[in-house]
């Protein structure tokens, strides 16, 4: 027969209770400090993220970068699922509300962390692929989601906001990941991205509905309206050429007097520039005699993503006050080069005035633009 020393058992219980109480006090102190300095920490985290993220992200087709996005999506999905599961348990009286508040805090923090990482990643990838004069509304929306994620963290308790933010995060991921998988871009690929995102979020909602029926009873109409509205806005921005043609991105472009290739390097001869010239909308091009005008472009395309681009030459008609197309030149590009695939077009019958060369996809989506004034 085994004898038990009650004094040791009592001592063990006392030590266990002391440790448990100490952990509660430390957690409470941490929460009070976090609550006090949450605005400062959020702002600091936002600034740090915007500085560090561009330095850590390499290429849009990099496996590590895409795995990072998938992990953040998984964290967001896990956090939303557990948060709503526990809220359902509280409503049914199976979990103490005080205990649930602490868990809610940490789960909301995980959701905020995941969405913050996602939107900071997206703003880098989409900004690299955008022509800011055309795509600024879409970049502004991502920036708004990123800043809002830091400011309105308490609103993540609302199911409609959780689902809508998750849907947009998945949608933005499929917009550039699906073309990389299929090795092509176009209207059909964008539509597939939207339908795939809708299918994914519908399956997730179905799972959540099984877990928490009561939440879906009160949030059903707002959630459906929010998802439909987000889907319509995303498609509207795409067909208005506001969403950049990601995963293509313009690495370099400019207008030059001559271009020639030497030992796999391009020698570019252009105008001498001062620091003021980088703030001008139209670069000054002093044409000598009847010399041809060259426009160079270097476009990044993922590995095995071989396609064609178009250099669309246009001049501004002062009398009609509109841009007139003077020529369109198709150029092939090969994917995989970090600095982008280099190519150029040339035009001879160029006269004085404002000119621009739109760098387009075959579906007329703007990859970039070179503005210059011929004198």
VEXDREN-2710 file (C-alpha; in Angstrom, 1 decimal):
% VEXDREN-2710
k/r/px/py/pz
1/UNK/0.0/0.0/0.0
2/UNK/1.4/3.4/-1.0
3/UNK/1.4/6.1/1.7
4/UNK/0.8/9.7/0.7
5/UNK/2.3/12.7/2.5
6/UNK/-0.6/15.2/2.8
7/UNK/1.8/18.0/3.7
8/UNK/3.6/17.6/0.4
9/UNK/0.3/17.6/-1.5
10/UNK/-0.9/20.7/0.3
11/UNK/2.5/22.4/-0.3
12/UNK/2.3/21.6/-4.0
13/UNK/-1.3/23.0/-4.2
14/UNK/-0.2/26.2/-2.5
15/UNK/2.8/26.6/-4.9
16/UNK/0.6/25.9/-7.9
17/UNK/-2.0/28.5/-6.8
18/UNK/0.8/31.0/-6.1
19/UNK/2.3/30.5/-9.6
20/UNK/-1.2/30.7/-11.2
21/UNK/-2.0/33.9/-9.3
22/UNK/1.4/35.4/-10.3
23/UNK/0.7/34.6/-14.0
24/UNK/-2.7/36.3/-13.7
25/UNK/-1.1/39.4/-12.2
26/UNK/1.6/39.5/-14.9
27/UNK/-1.0/39.1/-17.7
28/UNK/-3.2/41.8/-16.2
29/UNK/-0.2/44.2/-15.9
30/UNK/0.8/43.4/-19.5
31/UNK/-2.8/44.1/-20.7
32/UNK/-2.9/47.4/-18.8
33/UNK/0.4/48.5/-20.3
34/UNK/-0.7/47.4/-23.8
35/UNK/-4.0/49.2/-23.5
36/UNK/-2.1/52.3/-22.3
37/UNK/0.4/52.4/-25.1
38/UNK/-1.6/50.5/-27.8
39/UNK/-1.8/53.5/-30.1
40/UNK/1.9/54.2/-29.9
41/UNK/2.8/50.5/-30.4
42/UNK/0.4/50.2/-33.4
43/UNK/1.9/53.3/-35.1
44/UNK/5.4/52.1/-34.4
45/UNK/4.5/48.6/-35.8
46/UNK/3.0/50.2/-38.9
47/UNK/6.0/52.3/-39.6
48/UNK/8.4/49.4/-38.9
49/UNK/6.4/47.1/-41.2
50/UNK/6.4/49.6/-44.1
51/UNK/10.2/50.0/-43.8
52/UNK/11.1/46.3/-43.3
53/UNK/8.6/44.6/-45.6
54/UNK/10.0/46.0/-48.9
55/UNK/13.5/44.9/-47.8
56/UNK/12.4/41.3/-47.0
57/UNK/10.2/40.7/-50.0
58/UNK/12.2/39.6/-53.1
59/UNK/10.0/38.5/-56.1
60/UNK/6.3/38.0/-56.5
61/UNK/6.9/34.5/-57.7
62/UNK/9.2/33.6/-54.9
63/UNK/8.1/30.5/-53.0
64/UNK/9.1/31.8/-49.6
65/UNK/7.3/35.1/-50.1
66/UNK/4.1/33.3/-51.2
67/UNK/4.4/30.8/-48.3
68/UNK/4.6/33.8/-45.9
69/UNK/1.3/35.1/-47.4
70/UNK/-0.4/31.6/-47.0
71/UNK/0.7/31.4/-43.4
72/UNK/-0.8/34.8/-42.6
73/UNK/-4.0/33.8/-44.3
74/UNK/-4.1/30.6/-42.2
75/UNK/-3.5/32.6/-39.0
76/UNK/-6.4/35.0/-39.9
77/UNK/-8.7/32.0/-40.7
78/UNK/-7.7/30.2/-37.5
79/UNK/-8.1/33.4/-35.4
80/UNK/-11.6/34.2/-36.8
81/UNK/-12.7/30.5/-36.4
82/UNK/-11.6/30.3/-32.7
83/UNK/-12.9/33.7/-31.9
84/UNK/-16.4/33.0/-33.1
85/UNK/-16.3/29.4/-31.6
86/UNK/-15.6/30.8/-28.2
87/UNK/-18.2/33.6/-28.5
88/UNK/-20.7/31.0/-29.3
89/UNK/-19.7/29.0/-26.2
90/UNK/-20.1/32.2/-24.0
91/UNK/-23.6/32.8/-25.4
92/UNK/-24.6/29.2/-24.5
93/UNK/-23.0/29.6/-21.0
94/UNK/-20.4/26.9/-21.5
95/UNK/-17.5/29.3/-21.0
96/UNK/-17.1/32.0/-18.4
97/UNK/-17.2/35.4/-19.9
98/UNK/-14.3/36.8/-17.9
99/UNK/-12.1/33.9/-19.0
100/UNK/-13.3/34.5/-22.6
101/UNK/-12.3/38.2/-22.6
102/UNK/-8.6/37.3/-22.1
103/UNK/-8.7/34.8/-24.9
104/UNK/-10.6/37.3/-27.1
105/UNK/-7.9/39.8/-26.6
106/UNK/-5.2/37.4/-27.8
107/UNK/-7.2/36.1/-30.7
108/UNK/-8.0/39.6/-31.9
109/UNK/-4.3/40.4/-31.7
110/UNK/-3.5/37.4/-33.9
111/UNK/-6.1/38.4/-36.5
112/UNK/-4.8/42.0/-36.5
113/UNK/-1.2/40.8/-36.8
114/UNK/-2.1/38.5/-39.7
115/UNK/-4.1/41.1/-41.7
116/UNK/-1.4/43.7/-41.0
117/UNK/1.3/41.5/-42.5
118/UNK/-0.9/40.7/-45.5
119/UNK/-1.8/44.3/-46.4
120/UNK/1.8/45.5/-45.9
121/UNK/2.9/42.7/-48.3
122/UNK/0.2/43.5/-50.8
123/UNK/1.0/47.3/-50.8
124/UNK/4.6/46.5/-51.7
125/UNK/3.7/44.0/-54.5
126/UNK/1.0/46.1/-56.1
127/UNK/2.9/49.3/-55.8
128/UNK/5.8/47.7/-57.6
129/UNK/3.4/46.7/-60.4
130/UNK/1.5/50.0/-60.6
131/UNK/1.6/53.2/-62.6
132/UNK/0.8/55.5/-59.8
133/UNK/-1.1/58.0/-62.0
134/UNK/-3.6/55.3/-62.9
135/UNK/-3.6/52.8/-60.0
136/UNK/-3.5/55.3/-57.0
137/UNK/-7.1/54.6/-56.0
138/UNK/-6.4/50.9/-55.6
139/UNK/-3.1/51.5/-53.8
140/UNK/-5.0/53.9/-51.6
141/UNK/-7.6/51.3/-50.7
142/UNK/-4.8/48.8/-49.6
143/UNK/-3.2/51.6/-47.6
144/UNK/-6.6/52.4/-46.0
145/UNK/-7.0/48.7/-45.0
146/UNK/-3.5/48.6/-43.6
147/UNK/-4.0/51.8/-41.5
148/UNK/-7.5/50.8/-40.5
149/UNK/-6.2/47.4/-39.3
150/UNK/-4.1/49.3/-36.8
151/UNK/-6.7/51.8/-35.7
152/UNK/-9.9/49.8/-35.6
153/UNK/-8.7/46.6/-34.0
154/UNK/-11.7/46.5/-31.6
155/UNK/-14.0/46.2/-34.6
156/UNK/-12.7/42.8/-35.4
157/UNK/-15.3/41.5/-33.0
158/UNK/-17.8/42.1/-35.8
159/UNK/-18.3/39.1/-38.0
160/UNK/-19.1/41.1/-41.1
161/UNK/-15.8/43.0/-40.9
162/UNK/-13.8/39.7/-40.3
163/UNK/-15.3/38.0/-43.3
164/UNK/-15.1/41.0/-45.7
165/UNK/-11.4/41.7/-44.8
166/UNK/-10.6/38.0/-45.2
167/UNK/-12.4/37.9/-48.6
168/UNK/-10.4/40.9/-49.8
169/UNK/-7.1/39.4/-48.5
170/UNK/-7.8/36.1/-50.4
171/UNK/-8.9/38.0/-53.5
172/UNK/-5.8/40.1/-53.7
173/UNK/-3.7/37.0/-53.3
174/UNK/-5.4/35.1/-56.1
175/UNK/-5.2/38.1/-58.5
176/UNK/-1.4/37.6/-58.8
177/UNK/-0.9/34.0/-57.7
178/UNK/-3.3/32.5/-60.3
179/UNK/-1.6/34.2/-63.3
180/UNK/1.8/32.8/-62.0
181/UNK/0.3/29.3/-61.8
182/UNK/-1.3/29.6/-65.3
183/UNK/1.6/31.5/-66.8
184/UNK/-0.7/34.1/-68.4
185/UNK/-2.8/37.2/-67.6
186/UNK/-6.1/38.4/-69.0
187/UNK/-9.7/39.1/-68.2
188/UNK/-10.5/35.4/-68.0
189/UNK/-7.8/34.9/-65.4
190/UNK/-9.0/37.8/-63.3
191/UNK/-12.6/36.5/-63.4
192/UNK/-11.3/33.0/-62.3
193/UNK/-9.5/34.7/-59.4
194/UNK/-12.7/36.4/-58.3
195/UNK/-14.8/33.2/-58.6
196/UNK/-12.2/31.2/-56.7
197/UNK/-12.1/33.7/-53.9
198/UNK/-15.9/33.6/-53.7
199/UNK/-15.9/29.8/-53.6
200/UNK/-13.2/29.8/-50.8
201/UNK/-15.1/32.4/-48.6
202/UNK/-18.4/30.6/-49.1
203/UNK/-16.9/27.3/-47.9
204/UNK/-15.4/29.1/-44.9
205/UNK/-18.7/30.7/-44.1
206/UNK/-20.5/27.4/-44.3
207/UNK/-18.0/25.9/-41.8
208/UNK/-18.4/29.0/-39.5
209/UNK/-22.2/28.7/-39.8
210/UNK/-22.0/25.2/-38.3
211/UNK/-20.0/26.5/-35.4
212/UNK/-22.0/29.6/-34.6
213/UNK/-25.6/29.8/-36.0
214/UNK/-26.7/32.7/-33.8
215/UNK/-24.0/35.0/-35.1
216/UNK/-25.0/34.3/-38.7
217/UNK/-28.6/35.0/-37.9
218/UNK/-27.9/38.6/-36.9
219/UNK/-25.1/39.2/-39.5
220/UNK/-26.5/37.5/-42.6
221/UNK/-27.7/40.4/-44.6
222/UNK/-24.9/42.9/-43.8
223/UNK/-22.3/40.2/-44.6
224/UNK/-23.8/39.2/-48.0
225/UNK/-24.2/42.9/-48.9
226/UNK/-20.6/43.6/-47.9
227/UNK/-19.2/40.7/-49.9
228/UNK/-21.3/41.5/-53.0
229/UNK/-20.2/45.2/-52.8
230/UNK/-16.5/44.3/-52.4
231/UNK/-16.7/41.9/-55.4
232/UNK/-18.4/44.6/-57.6
233/UNK/-15.9/47.2/-56.6
234/UNK/-12.9/45.0/-57.3
235/UNK/-14.2/44.0/-60.8
236/UNK/-15.1/47.7/-61.5
237/UNK/-11.5/48.8/-60.7
238/UNK/-10.0/46.1/-62.8
239/UNK/-12.1/46.9/-66.0
240/UNK/-11.4/50.6/-65.4
241/UNK/-7.6/49.8/-65.5
242/UNK/-7.2/50.9/-61.9
243/UNK/-5.8/47.5/-60.6
244/UNK/-2.3/47.1/-62.0
245/UNK/-1.5/44.2/-64.4
246/UNK/0.3/42.2/-61.6
247/UNK/2.5/40.1/-61.7
248/UNK/4.1/42.2/-64.4
249/UNK/6.0/45.2/-63.1
250/UNK/8.0/48.0/-64.7
251/UNK/11.6/48.0/-63.4
252/UNK/12.9/50.8/-65.6
253/UNK/11.8/53.0/-68.5
254/UNK/12.9/56.1/-70.3
255/UNK/13.4/58.0/-73.6
256/UNK/16.9/58.1/-75.2
257/UNK/18.8/59.4/-78.2
258/UNK/20.3/56.0/-79.0
259/UNK/20.3/52.5/-77.7
260/UNK/22.7/49.7/-78.6
261/UNK/23.7/46.4/-77.0
262/UNK/27.2/45.5/-76.0
263/UNK/28.2/42.3/-74.3
264/UNK/24.7/41.6/-73.0
265/UNK/24.5/45.1/-71.7
266/UNK/22.4/47.9/-73.1
267/UNK/24.1/51.3/-73.6
268/UNK/21.6/54.1/-73.2
269/UNK/22.4/57.6/-74.4
270/UNK/20.0/60.2/-73.1
271/UNK/19.6/63.8/-71.8
272/UNK/21.7/64.9/-68.8
273/UNK/19.5/65.2/-65.8
274/UNK/19.5/67.3/-62.6
275/UNK/17.6/66.4/-59.5
276/UNK/14.8/68.8/-60.5
277/UNK/14.1/66.7/-63.6
278/UNK/12.9/63.7/-61.5
279/UNK/10.0/65.8/-60.3
280/UNK/8.8/66.8/-63.8
281/UNK/5.8/65.0/-65.4
282/UNK/7.3/65.4/-68.9
283/UNK/11.0/64.8/-69.4
284/UNK/12.6/67.3/-71.9
285/UNK/14.0/65.6/-75.0
286/UNK/16.1/67.8/-77.3
287/UNK/15.9/66.2/-80.7
288/UNK/18.7/66.8/-83.1
289/UNK/17.8/66.9/-86.8
290/UNK/15.8/63.9/-88.0
291/UNK/17.3/61.5/-85.4
292/UNK/15.0/58.6/-84.3
293/UNK/13.6/58.6/-80.8
294/UNK/14.1/55.5/-78.6
295/UNK/12.0/54.4/-75.6
296/UNK/13.5/51.7/-73.4
297/UNK/11.6/49.5/-70.9
298/UNK/12.6/46.8/-68.5
299/UNK/9.7/44.7/-67.3
300/UNK/9.8/42.0/-64.7
301/UNK/7.8/38.8/-65.4
302/UNK/7.8/35.6/-63.3
303/UNK/9.8/32.6/-64.4
304/UNK/8.3/30.8/-67.5
305/UNK/5.9/33.7/-67.8
306/UNK/6.7/34.7/-71.4
307/UNK/4.3/37.1/-73.0
308/UNK/4.2/40.2/-75.2
309/UNK/3.9/43.9/-74.4
310/UNK/3.0/46.9/-76.6
311/UNK/4.7/50.3/-76.9
312/UNK/1.9/52.6/-77.8
313/UNK/3.3/55.9/-79.1
314/UNK/0.9/58.9/-78.7
315/UNK/1.2/62.7/-79.1
316/UNK/-1.0/65.4/-77.7
317/UNK/-3.1/67.2/-80.2
318/UNK/-3.4/70.8/-79.0
319/UNK/-6.3/71.7/-81.3
320/UNK/-8.5/68.7/-80.3
321/UNK/-7.1/68.6/-76.8
322/UNK/-6.7/64.8/-76.8
323/UNK/-4.0/62.1/-77.1
324/UNK/-3.7/60.6/-80.6
325/UNK/-2.1/57.2/-81.3
326/UNK/0.8/57.4/-83.7
327/UNK/1.8/53.8/-83.6
328/UNK/1.8/50.5/-81.7
329/UNK/4.8/48.2/-81.6
330/UNK/4.6/44.6/-80.2
331/UNK/7.6/43.4/-78.2
332/UNK/8.2/40.0/-76.7
333/UNK/9.4/39.5/-73.2
334/UNK/10.8/36.5/-71.4
335/UNK/10.2/35.9/-67.7
336/UNK/12.6/35.1/-64.9
337/UNK/15.2/38.0/-64.9
338/UNK/15.4/39.8/-61.6
339/UNK/16.0/43.2/-63.2
340/UNK/13.3/42.6/-65.8
341/UNK/13.4/41.8/-69.5
342/UNK/15.0/44.7/-71.4
343/UNK/13.6/45.8/-74.7
344/UNK/12.9/49.0/-76.7
345/UNK/11.1/50.6/-79.6
346/UNK/12.1/53.3/-82.0
347/UNK/10.2/56.0/-83.9
348/UNK/11.4/58.4/-86.7
349/UNK/8.6/60.8/-87.5
350/UNK/8.5/62.5/-84.2
351/UNK/7.7/66.2/-84.1
352/UNK/7.8/68.9/-81.4
353/UNK/5.2/68.7/-78.6
354/UNK/4.1/66.4/-75.8
355/UNK/4.5/62.7/-76.3
356/UNK/4.0/59.6/-74.2
357/UNK/4.6/55.9/-74.7
358/UNK/2.1/53.6/-73.0
359/UNK/3.6/50.2/-72.1
360/UNK/0.7/47.9/-72.3
361/UNK/-0.3/44.2/-72.1
362/UNK/-2.0/42.6/-75.0
363/UNK/-5.3/43.3/-73.2
364/UNK/-4.4/47.0/-73.1
365/UNK/-3.7/47.1/-69.3
366/UNK/-1.1/49.8/-68.5
367/UNK/2.2/48.4/-67.1
368/UNK/3.9/51.8/-67.3
369/UNK/4.2/55.1/-69.1
370/UNK/7.0/57.3/-70.4
371/UNK/6.1/61.0/-70.7
372/UNK/8.4/63.4/-72.6
373/UNK/8.4/66.7/-74.4
374/UNK/10.1/66.9/-77.7
375/UNK/11.9/70.2/-78.5
END
